[in-house]
Amino acid sequence: MRHVIHLEKPMKHWIIVLLCLVGLAGCSSEYIITTTDGQMLTSDGKPQLDDDTGMIEFTDSEGRRQQIPQSAVKQMLER
């Protein structure tokens, strides 16, 4: 009597898991912040305005929290 191992179902589950992980990785957008003095800053995720301070807060590409005055921002573009 032969025993047949079916790999189809477990393989399908791993493919679905992999696709979900790839999809989640793409959810974080990168933004380019252009300042009034010509600097171009990269934000990992959407920058947020702190209403109390008037500062734009964001996490840079190296994972550091940064702040810049809203008045110093010329434009923000999603990459």
C-alpha positions in Angstrom: 0.0 0.0 0.0 1.4 3.4 -1.0 1.0 6.5 1.0 0.6 9.7 -1.1 1.4 13.0 0.5 -0.6 15.8 -0.9 1.3 19.1 -0.9 -1.3 21.1 -2.8 -3.4 22.4 0.2 -0.4 23.4 2.4 1.2 25.1 -0.6 -1.9 27.0 -1.4 -2.1 28.3 2.2 1.6 29.5 2.0 0.9 31.2 -1.3 -2.0 33.1 0.3 0.0 34.0 3.3 2.8 35.3 1.1 0.5 37.4 -1.0 -1.1 38.9 2.1 2.4 39.8 3.5 3.4 41.4 0.2 0.2 43.3 0.1 0.7 44.7 3.6 4.2 45.7 2.9 2.9 47.9 0.1 0.5 49.8 2.4 3.1 52.2 3.8 3.6 55.1 1.4 6.6 57.3 1.0 6.1 61.1 0.9 8.5 63.7 -0.4 8.3 67.0 1.5 9.7 70.0 -0.3 10.6 72.9 2.0 10.5 76.7 1.1 14.3 76.7 1.2 14.5 73.9 -1.4 15.2 70.9 0.8 13.6 67.6 -0.2 12.8 65.4 2.8 11.6 61.8 2.6 8.9 60.6 4.9 8.1 56.9 5.6 4.3 57.1 5.9 2.0 60.1 5.7 3.2 63.2 7.6 0.8 64.4 10.3 0.1 68.0 11.5 0.3 68.6 15.2 -2.5 71.2 15.7 -1.1 72.3 19.1 2.4 73.2 17.8 1.7 73.8 14.1 4.5 71.4 13.2 4.5 68.7 10.6 5.6 65.4 12.2 7.0 62.5 10.2 9.3 59.5 10.4 12.3 59.8 8.0 13.7 57.0 5.9 16.1 56.1 8.7 13.3 55.6 11.2 13.8 58.9 13.2 10.9 61.1 14.2 11.3 64.6 12.6 9.4 67.9 12.9 9.3 70.8 10.6 7.2 74.0 10.9 4.1 73.9 8.7 5.1 77.3 7.3 8.4 75.8 6.0 6.6 73.2 3.9 6.1 74.2 0.2 4.5 70.9 -0.9 4.1 67.2 0.0 3.8 64.6 -2.7 3.0 60.9 -2.3 5.6 58.8 -4.0 
